[in-house]
Amino acid sequence: MNLQERAKQLQASSVLMDNREKGEIKDFLNLNLTIINYDFMSGDDGEYSIIHLAEENNLFFFGGSVITEILQQLDKEGYYDQIKKEGLPVKFTSVKSKNNRYYTKAELYPEN
């Protein structure tokens, strides 16, 4: 692979971003949603997730560290195909930390 091919590969986006607009998780807080696909990309601060929700087919979302870590673990354990087939129920909420900073919590299977 030459330099040009490698450079283009590094800047390539996820297929989950193709023909979709970027959504913001903060606009979908406190709603029961379903992750039906995900992907990972590398950035300056490490790997992060790209999420596709059943309820918003025309949007993709960048996952924060909490959902990215969850998806990485599920992916590592072989659940990718099951998530694509059945979906992964999730509810995102805004939570204030002990340091008075807000972060987005991902509650899986919120109805249970």
C-alpha positions as CSV (number, residue, x, y, z in Angstrom):
1,M,0.0,0.0,0.0
2,N,1.4,3.4,-1.0
3,L,1.2,6.6,1.1
4,Q,-1.8,8.0,-0.8
5,E,-3.8,4.8,-0.4
6,R,-3.0,4.6,3.3
7,A,-3.8,8.3,3.9
8,K,-7.2,7.8,2.2
9,Q,-7.9,4.7,4.3
10,L,-7.1,6.6,7.5
11,Q,-9.6,9.4,6.7
12,A,-12.3,7.0,5.6
13,S,-15.6,7.2,7.5
14,S,-17.8,4.4,8.7
15,V,-20.4,3.0,6.3
16,L,-22.9,3.9,9.0
17,M,-22.3,7.5,8.2
18,D,-23.0,7.1,4.5
19,N,-26.2,8.9,3.3
20,R,-27.1,9.9,6.9
21,E,-26.8,13.1,8.8
22,K,-25.1,13.4,12.2
23,G,-27.5,13.4,15.1
24,E,-26.8,14.4,18.7
25,I,-27.4,11.9,21.5
26,K,-28.4,14.9,23.8
27,D,-31.5,15.4,21.6
28,F,-32.7,11.9,22.4
29,L,-32.1,11.8,26.2
30,N,-34.7,9.9,28.3
31,L,-36.2,8.0,25.4
32,N,-36.3,4.2,24.9
33,L,-34.2,3.6,21.8
34,T,-32.7,0.6,20.0
35,I,-29.1,0.3,18.7
36,I,-29.3,-1.8,15.5
37,N,-25.8,-1.4,14.3
38,Y,-22.5,0.1,15.4
39,D,-19.0,0.6,14.2
40,F,-15.7,1.9,15.6
41,M,-13.3,4.6,14.4
42,S,-10.1,5.8,15.7
43,G,-9.6,9.5,16.7
44,D,-7.1,11.6,18.5
45,D,-8.4,10.4,21.9
46,G,-8.6,6.7,21.0
47,E,-11.4,4.6,19.6
48,Y,-15.0,5.8,19.6
49,S,-18.3,4.3,18.4
50,I,-20.6,5.3,15.6
51,I,-24.2,4.2,16.4
52,H,-27.3,3.6,14.2
53,L,-30.6,3.7,16.0
54,A,-33.8,1.9,14.7
55,E,-35.9,5.0,15.6
56,E,-33.7,7.4,13.6
57,N,-32.8,5.6,10.3
58,N,-31.6,8.9,8.6
59,L,-29.1,9.7,11.4
60,F,-25.9,8.4,12.8
61,F,-24.5,9.2,16.2
62,F,-21.0,9.4,17.7
63,G,-21.0,7.4,20.9
64,G,-19.3,8.8,24.0
65,S,-16.9,6.8,26.1
66,V,-19.6,5.0,28.2
67,I,-21.5,3.5,25.3
68,T,-18.2,2.9,23.3
69,E,-16.8,0.9,26.2
70,I,-20.0,-1.2,26.5
71,L,-20.1,-1.8,22.7
72,Q,-16.4,-2.7,22.6
73,Q,-16.9,-5.3,25.3
74,L,-20.1,-6.8,23.7
75,D,-18.2,-6.8,20.3
76,K,-15.3,-8.6,21.9
77,E,-17.6,-11.2,23.3
78,G,-19.2,-11.9,19.9
79,Y,-22.6,-10.1,20.2
80,Y,-22.3,-8.0,17.0
81,D,-24.6,-10.2,14.9
82,Q,-27.2,-10.6,17.6
83,I,-27.3,-6.8,18.1
84,K,-27.8,-6.3,14.4
85,K,-30.6,-9.0,14.3
86,E,-32.4,-8.2,17.6
87,G,-31.3,-4.7,18.5
88,L,-29.9,-3.5,21.8
89,P,-32.4,-1.5,23.8
90,V,-30.9,1.6,25.4
91,K,-31.9,4.8,27.2
92,F,-29.4,7.7,27.4
93,T,-29.6,10.0,30.3
94,S,-27.6,13.0,31.5
95,V,-25.9,12.4,34.9
96,K,-24.0,14.8,37.1
97,S,-20.8,13.3,38.5
98,K,-19.2,13.9,41.9
99,N,-17.0,16.5,40.3
100,N,-20.1,18.4,39.1
101,R,-19.5,17.4,35.5
102,Y,-22.2,16.0,33.3
103,Y,-21.8,12.8,31.3
104,T,-24.2,10.7,29.3
105,K,-25.2,7.4,30.9
106,A,-26.3,4.5,28.8
107,E,-28.9,2.2,30.5
108,L,-29.3,-1.0,28.6
109,Y,-32.7,-2.8,28.6
110,P,-34.3,0.1,30.4
111,E,-37.8,-1.6,30.5
112,N,-36.5,-4.5,32.6
